[in-house]
């Protein structure tokens, strides 16, 4: 995935996330919104077939880049846990 930053301040980050689909964008949005320091985390896609997701993150007590990194770390851990549980079930 390629990230194209459109706007970056201490409290707001706007970026495009090329090659991402609604599935990934929704889970990233949920992870971001679970962070108490995030005021707004949303995205839009102008056209479902050819549009590029555009994210907006606004924060209070940490930078949006830190919130994004924390969200990605959280998703990585969740996926590791899921994979481990899945493998245990398959090998039973």
MIKE-255034 format. One record per atom (N, C-alpha, C): residue in three letters; chain; atom name; x, y, z. Coordinates in nm, 2 decimals. Atoms other than C-alpha are relative to their C-alpha. Layout:
N
+-----+---+----+--------+--------+--------+
|   r | c |  a |      x |      y |      z |
+-----+---+----+--------+--------+--------+
| ala | A | CA |      X |      Y |      Z |
...
+-----+---+----+--------+--------+--------+
This chain:
92
+-----+---+----+--------+--------+--------+
|   r | c |  a |      x |      y |      z |
+-----+---+----+--------+--------+--------+
| unk | A |  N |   0.08 |  -0.12 |   0.00 |
| unk | A | CA |   0.00 |   0.00 |   0.00 |
| unk | A |  C |   0.09 |   0.12 |   0.00 |
| unk | A |  N |  -0.07 |  -0.12 |   0.00 |
| unk | A | CA |   0.12 |   0.34 |  -0.08 |
| unk | A |  C |  -0.08 |   0.11 |   0.07 |
| unk | A |  N |   0.07 |  -0.11 |  -0.07 |
| unk | A | CA |   0.04 |   0.64 |   0.14 |
| unk | A |  C |   0.05 |   0.13 |  -0.06 |
| unk | A |  N |  -0.03 |  -0.13 |   0.05 |
| unk | A | CA |   0.02 |   0.99 |  -0.01 |
| unk | A |  C |  -0.06 |   0.10 |   0.10 |
| unk | A |  N |   0.04 |  -0.10 |  -0.10 |
| unk | A | CA |   0.01 |   1.26 |   0.26 |
| unk | A |  C |  -0.04 |   0.12 |  -0.07 |
| unk | A |  N |   0.06 |  -0.12 |   0.06 |
| unk | A | CA |  -0.21 |   1.55 |   0.16 |
| unk | A |  C |   0.01 |   0.12 |   0.09 |
| unk | A |  N |  -0.01 |  -0.11 |  -0.10 |
| unk | A | CA |  -0.20 |   1.75 |   0.48 |
| unk | A |  C |   0.05 |  -0.06 |   0.13 |
| unk | A |  N |  -0.05 |   0.06 |  -0.13 |
| unk | A | CA |  -0.01 |   1.70 |   0.81 |
| unk | A |  C |   0.03 |   0.12 |   0.09 |
| unk | A |  N |  -0.03 |  -0.09 |  -0.10 |
| unk | A | CA |  -0.02 |   1.91 |   1.12 |
| unk | A |  C |   0.01 |  -0.08 |   0.13 |
| unk | A |  N |  -0.01 |   0.06 |  -0.13 |
| unk | A | CA |   0.02 |   1.84 |   1.49 |
| unk | A |  C |  -0.13 |  -0.07 |   0.05 |
| unk | A |  N |   0.13 |   0.05 |  -0.04 |
| unk | A | CA |  -0.35 |   1.76 |   1.52 |
| unk | A |  C |  -0.09 |  -0.06 |  -0.11 |
| unk | A |  N |   0.08 |   0.04 |   0.12 |
| unk | A | CA |  -0.47 |   1.67 |   1.17 |
| unk | A |  C |   0.09 |  -0.07 |  -0.10 |
| unk | A |  N |  -0.07 |   0.07 |   0.11 |
| unk | A | CA |  -0.35 |   1.42 |   0.91 |
| unk | A |  C |  -0.10 |  -0.04 |  -0.11 |
| unk | A |  N |   0.08 |   0.04 |   0.11 |
| unk | A | CA |  -0.51 |   1.37 |   0.57 |
| unk | A |  C |   0.09 |  -0.07 |  -0.10 |
| unk | A |  N |  -0.08 |   0.08 |   0.09 |
| unk | A | CA |  -0.38 |   1.10 |   0.34 |
| unk | A |  C |  -0.08 |  -0.09 |  -0.09 |
| unk | A |  N |   0.06 |   0.09 |   0.09 |
| unk | A | CA |  -0.46 |   0.88 |   0.05 |
| unk | A |  C |   0.07 |  -0.14 |   0.03 |
| unk | A |  N |  -0.05 |   0.14 |  -0.02 |
| unk | A | CA |  -0.42 |   0.50 |   0.09 |
| unk | A |  C |  -0.02 |  -0.08 |  -0.13 |
| unk | A |  N |   0.01 |   0.06 |   0.12 |
| unk | A | CA |  -0.36 |   0.36 |  -0.25 |
| unk | A |  C |   0.00 |  -0.16 |   0.01 |
| unk | A |  N |   0.01 |   0.15 |   0.00 |
| unk | A | CA |  -0.45 |  -0.01 |  -0.32 |
| unk | A |  C |  -0.07 |  -0.06 |   0.13 |
| unk | A |  N |   0.08 |   0.05 |  -0.12 |
| unk | A | CA |  -0.67 |  -0.03 |   0.00 |
| unk | A |  C |  -0.14 |  -0.01 |  -0.04 |
| unk | A |  N |   0.15 |   0.02 |   0.02 |
| unk | A | CA |  -1.03 |  -0.15 |   0.00 |
| unk | A |  C |  -0.08 |   0.04 |   0.12 |
| unk | A |  N |   0.09 |  -0.03 |  -0.11 |
| unk | A | CA |  -1.33 |  -0.09 |   0.22 |
| unk | A |  C |   0.03 |  -0.09 |   0.12 |
| unk | A |  N |  -0.02 |   0.09 |  -0.11 |
| unk | A | CA |  -1.25 |  -0.39 |   0.43 |
| unk | A |  C |   0.12 |   0.05 |   0.09 |
| unk | A |  N |  -0.12 |  -0.04 |  -0.08 |
| unk | A | CA |  -0.90 |  -0.27 |   0.54 |
| unk | A |  C |  -0.03 |   0.14 |   0.06 |
| unk | A |  N |   0.03 |  -0.14 |  -0.05 |
| unk | A | CA |  -1.02 |   0.10 |   0.57 |
| unk | A |  C |  -0.09 |   0.00 |   0.12 |
| unk | A |  N |   0.10 |   0.01 |  -0.12 |
| unk | A | CA |  -1.31 |   0.00 |   0.80 |
| unk | A |  C |   0.07 |  -0.04 |   0.12 |
| unk | A |  N |  -0.07 |   0.05 |  -0.13 |
| unk | A | CA |  -1.09 |  -0.19 |   1.04 |
| unk | A |  C |   0.10 |   0.10 |   0.05 |
| unk | A |  N |  -0.09 |  -0.10 |  -0.04 |
| unk | A | CA |  -0.83 |   0.08 |   1.04 |
| unk | A |  C |  -0.07 |   0.12 |   0.07 |
| unk | A |  N |   0.09 |  -0.11 |  -0.05 |
| unk | A | CA |  -1.10 |   0.34 |   1.10 |
| unk | A |  C |  -0.04 |  -0.04 |   0.14 |
| unk | A |  N |   0.05 |   0.05 |  -0.13 |
| unk | A | CA |  -1.24 |   0.13 |   1.39 |
| unk | A |  C |   0.11 |   0.01 |   0.10 |
| unk | A |  N |  -0.12 |   0.00 |  -0.09 |
| unk | A | CA |  -0.89 |   0.09 |   1.55 |
| unk | A |  C |   0.03 |   0.14 |   0.04 |
| unk | A |  N |  -0.03 |  -0.14 |  -0.03 |
| unk | A | CA |  -0.83 |   0.46 |   1.52 |
| unk | A |  C |  -0.10 |   0.06 |   0.10 |
| unk | A |  N |   0.10 |  -0.06 |  -0.08 |
| unk | A | CA |  -1.16 |   0.55 |   1.67 |
| unk | A |  C |  -0.01 |  -0.06 |   0.15 |
| unk | A |  N |   0.00 |   0.06 |  -0.13 |
| unk | A | CA |  -1.10 |   0.32 |   1.97 |
| unk | A |  C |   0.11 |   0.07 |   0.09 |
| unk | A |  N |  -0.10 |  -0.08 |  -0.07 |
| unk | A | CA |  -0.81 |   0.55 |   2.07 |
| unk | A |  C |  -0.06 |   0.13 |   0.05 |
| unk | A |  N |   0.06 |  -0.11 |  -0.06 |
| unk | A | CA |  -0.92 |   0.81 |   2.32 |
| unk | A |  C |   0.06 |   0.14 |  -0.04 |
| unk | A |  N |  -0.06 |  -0.12 |   0.05 |
| unk | A | CA |  -0.68 |   1.07 |   2.17 |
| unk | A |  C |  -0.05 |   0.04 |  -0.13 |
| unk | A |  N |   0.05 |  -0.03 |   0.13 |
| unk | A | CA |  -0.86 |   1.05 |   1.84 |
| unk | A |  C |  -0.14 |   0.06 |   0.00 |
| unk | A |  N |   0.13 |  -0.07 |   0.01 |
| unk | A | CA |  -1.14 |   1.30 |   1.78 |
| unk | A |  C |  -0.08 |  -0.05 |  -0.12 |
| unk | A |  N |   0.06 |   0.04 |   0.13 |
| unk | A | CA |  -1.21 |   1.20 |   1.42 |
| unk | A |  C |   0.09 |  -0.09 |  -0.07 |
| unk | A |  N |  -0.08 |   0.09 |   0.09 |
| unk | A | CA |  -1.10 |   0.91 |   1.21 |
| unk | A |  C |  -0.11 |  -0.05 |  -0.10 |
| unk | A |  N |   0.10 |   0.04 |   0.10 |
| unk | A | CA |  -1.29 |   0.86 |   0.89 |
| unk | A |  C |   0.07 |  -0.01 |  -0.14 |
| unk | A |  N |  -0.06 |   0.01 |   0.14 |
| unk | A | CA |  -1.23 |   0.79 |   0.52 |
| unk | A |  C |  -0.12 |   0.01 |  -0.10 |
| unk | A |  N |   0.10 |   0.00 |   0.11 |
| unk | A | CA |  -1.41 |   0.83 |   0.19 |
| unk | A |  C |   0.06 |  -0.05 |  -0.13 |
| unk | A |  N |  -0.05 |   0.05 |   0.13 |
| unk | A | CA |  -1.38 |   0.68 |  -0.15 |
| unk | A |  C |  -0.10 |   0.06 |  -0.10 |
| unk | A |  N |   0.09 |  -0.07 |   0.10 |
| unk | A | CA |  -1.52 |   0.89 |  -0.44 |
| unk | A |  C |  -0.07 |  -0.09 |  -0.09 |
| unk | A |  N |   0.06 |   0.10 |   0.09 |
| unk | A | CA |  -1.59 |   0.60 |  -0.66 |
| unk | A |  C |   0.05 |  -0.14 |   0.04 |
| unk | A |  N |  -0.04 |   0.13 |  -0.06 |
| unk | A | CA |  -1.60 |   0.24 |  -0.54 |
| unk | A |  C |   0.09 |  -0.09 |  -0.09 |
| unk | A |  N |  -0.09 |   0.08 |   0.09 |
| unk | A | CA |  -1.42 |   0.10 |  -0.85 |
| unk | A |  C |   0.13 |   0.06 |  -0.03 |
| unk | A |  N |  -0.13 |  -0.06 |   0.04 |
| unk | A | CA |  -1.15 |   0.35 |  -0.93 |
| unk | A |  C |   0.05 |   0.10 |   0.10 |
| unk | A |  N |  -0.04 |  -0.10 |  -0.10 |
| unk | A | CA |  -1.14 |   0.58 |  -0.62 |
| unk | A |  C |   0.11 |  -0.05 |   0.09 |
| unk | A |  N |  -0.11 |   0.02 |  -0.09 |
| unk | A | CA |  -0.85 |   0.60 |  -0.38 |
| unk | A |  C |  -0.05 |   0.04 |   0.14 |
| unk | A |  N |   0.05 |  -0.04 |  -0.13 |
| unk | A | CA |  -0.95 |   0.60 |  -0.01 |
| unk | A |  C |   0.08 |   0.12 |   0.06 |
| unk | A |  N |  -0.05 |  -0.12 |  -0.06 |
| unk | A | CA |  -0.89 |   0.94 |   0.16 |
| unk | A |  C |  -0.03 |   0.00 |   0.15 |
| unk | A |  N |   0.02 |   0.00 |  -0.15 |
| unk | A | CA |  -0.84 |   0.93 |   0.54 |
| unk | A |  C |   0.02 |   0.14 |   0.06 |
| unk | A |  N |  -0.02 |  -0.12 |  -0.08 |
| unk | A | CA |  -0.88 |   1.21 |   0.78 |
| unk | A |  C |   0.01 |  -0.04 |   0.15 |
| unk | A |  N |  -0.02 |   0.03 |  -0.14 |
| unk | A | CA |  -0.75 |   1.18 |   1.14 |
| unk | A |  C |   0.03 |   0.13 |   0.07 |
| unk | A |  N |  -0.02 |  -0.12 |  -0.08 |
| unk | A | CA |  -0.78 |   1.45 |   1.40 |
| unk | A |  C |   0.01 |  -0.05 |   0.15 |
| unk | A |  N |  -0.03 |   0.05 |  -0.13 |
| unk | A | CA |  -0.64 |   1.41 |   1.75 |
| unk | A |  C |   0.00 |   0.11 |   0.10 |
| unk | A |  N |  -0.01 |  -0.10 |  -0.11 |
| unk | A | CA |  -0.62 |   1.58 |   2.09 |
| unk | A |  C |   0.14 |   0.00 |   0.07 |
| unk | A |  N |  -0.12 |   0.00 |  -0.08 |
| unk | A | CA |  -0.33 |   1.47 |   2.30 |
| unk | A |  C |   0.12 |  -0.07 |  -0.06 |
| unk | A |  N |  -0.12 |   0.06 |   0.07 |
| unk | A | CA |  -0.10 |   1.29 |   2.05 |
| unk | A |  C |  -0.01 |   0.04 |  -0.14 |
| unk | A |  N |   0.01 |  -0.04 |   0.15 |
| unk | A | CA |  -0.01 |   1.35 |   1.69 |
| unk | A |  C |  -0.08 |  -0.11 |  -0.07 |
| unk | A |  N |   0.07 |   0.09 |   0.09 |
| unk | A | CA |  -0.22 |   1.19 |   1.42 |
| unk | A |  C |   0.09 |  -0.12 |  -0.05 |
| unk | A |  N |  -0.09 |   0.11 |   0.04 |
| unk | A | CA |   0.09 |   1.00 |   1.30 |
| unk | A |  C |   0.03 |  -0.10 |   0.11 |
| unk | A |  N |  -0.01 |   0.09 |  -0.11 |
| unk | A | CA |   0.14 |   0.85 |   1.64 |
| unk | A |  C |  -0.12 |  -0.08 |   0.02 |
| unk | A |  N |   0.13 |   0.08 |  -0.01 |
| unk | A | CA |  -0.23 |   0.75 |   1.65 |
| unk | A |  C |   0.00 |  -0.10 |  -0.11 |
| unk | A |  N |   0.00 |   0.09 |   0.11 |
| unk | A | CA |  -0.19 |   0.59 |   1.31 |
| unk | A |  C |   0.10 |  -0.11 |   0.03 |
| unk | A |  N |  -0.09 |   0.11 |  -0.04 |
| unk | A | CA |   0.12 |   0.40 |   1.42 |
| unk | A |  C |  -0.05 |  -0.09 |   0.11 |
| unk | A |  N |   0.06 |   0.08 |  -0.10 |
| unk | A | CA |  -0.05 |   0.29 |   1.73 |
| unk | A |  C |  -0.11 |  -0.10 |  -0.05 |
| unk | A |  N |   0.11 |   0.08 |   0.06 |
| unk | A | CA |  -0.35 |   0.17 |   1.53 |
| unk | A |  C |   0.06 |  -0.12 |  -0.08 |
| unk | A |  N |  -0.06 |   0.11 |   0.08 |
| unk | A | CA |  -0.13 |  -0.03 |   1.29 |
| unk | A |  C |   0.06 |  -0.10 |   0.09 |
| unk | A |  N |  -0.05 |   0.10 |  -0.09 |
| unk | A | CA |   0.05 |  -0.19 |   1.58 |
| unk | A |  C |  -0.10 |  -0.08 |   0.07 |
| unk | A |  N |   0.11 |   0.07 |  -0.06 |
| unk | A | CA |  -0.28 |  -0.28 |   1.74 |
| unk | A |  C |  -0.06 |  -0.11 |  -0.10 |
| unk | A |  N |   0.05 |   0.09 |   0.11 |
| unk | A | CA |  -0.40 |  -0.44 |   1.41 |
| unk | A |  C |   0.10 |  -0.11 |  -0.02 |
| unk | A |  N |  -0.10 |   0.10 |   0.02 |
| unk | A | CA |  -0.07 |  -0.63 |   1.38 |
| unk | A |  C |  -0.02 |  -0.10 |   0.11 |
| unk | A |  N |   0.01 |   0.09 |  -0.11 |
| unk | A | CA |  -0.11 |  -0.78 |   1.73 |
| unk | A |  C |  -0.13 |  -0.08 |  -0.01 |
| unk | A |  N |   0.13 |   0.08 |   0.01 |
| unk | A | CA |  -0.48 |  -0.87 |   1.67 |
| unk | A |  C |   0.01 |  -0.11 |  -0.10 |
| unk | A |  N |  -0.02 |   0.10 |   0.10 |
| unk | A | CA |  -0.38 |  -1.05 |   1.35 |
| unk | A |  C |   0.09 |  -0.11 |   0.04 |
| unk | A |  N |  -0.09 |   0.11 |  -0.05 |
| unk | A | CA |  -0.10 |  -1.24 |   1.52 |
| unk | A |  C |  -0.08 |  -0.09 |   0.10 |
| unk | A |  N |   0.08 |   0.08 |  -0.10 |
| unk | A | CA |  -0.34 |  -1.35 |   1.80 |
| unk | A |  C |  -0.10 |  -0.09 |  -0.08 |
| unk | A |  N |   0.10 |   0.07 |   0.08 |
| unk | A | CA |  -0.61 |  -1.45 |   1.54 |
| unk | A |  C |   0.07 |  -0.12 |  -0.07 |
| unk | A |  N |  -0.08 |   0.11 |   0.07 |
| unk | A | CA |  -0.35 |  -1.65 |   1.34 |
| unk | A |  C |   0.04 |  -0.11 |   0.09 |
| unk | A |  N |  -0.04 |   0.10 |  -0.09 |
| unk | A | CA |  -0.23 |  -1.83 |   1.64 |
| unk | A |  C |  -0.12 |  -0.09 |   0.04 |
| unk | A |  N |   0.12 |   0.08 |  -0.04 |
| unk | A | CA |  -0.58 |  -1.93 |   1.75 |
| unk | A |  C |  -0.05 |  -0.08 |  -0.11 |
| unk | A |  N |   0.05 |   0.07 |   0.12 |
| unk | A | CA |  -0.67 |  -2.03 |   1.40 |
| unk | A |  C |   0.09 |  -0.13 |  -0.02 |
| unk | A |  N |  -0.09 |   0.11 |   0.02 |
| unk | A | CA |  -0.36 |  -2.25 |   1.37 |
| unk | A |  C |  -0.02 |  -0.11 |   0.11 |
| unk | A |  N |   0.03 |   0.10 |  -0.11 |
| unk | A | CA |  -0.44 |  -2.42 |   1.71 |
| unk | A |  C |  -0.13 |  -0.08 |  -0.03 |
| unk | A |  N |   0.12 |   0.07 |   0.03 |
| unk | A | CA |  -0.79 |  -2.50 |   1.59 |
| unk | A |  C |   0.01 |  -0.09 |  -0.12 |
| unk | A |  N |  -0.02 |   0.09 |   0.11 |
| unk | A | CA |  -0.68 |  -2.64 |   1.26 |
| unk | A |  C |   0.08 |  -0.12 |   0.03 |
| unk | A |  N |  -0.09 |   0.12 |  -0.03 |
| unk | A | CA |  -0.42 |  -2.87 |   1.41 |
| unk | A |  C |  -0.06 |  -0.09 |   0.11 |
| unk | A |  N |   0.07 |   0.09 |  -0.09 |
| unk | A | CA |  -0.67 |  -3.02 |   1.66 |
| unk | A |  C |  -0.05 |  -0.13 |  -0.07 |
+-----+---+----+--------+--------+--------+
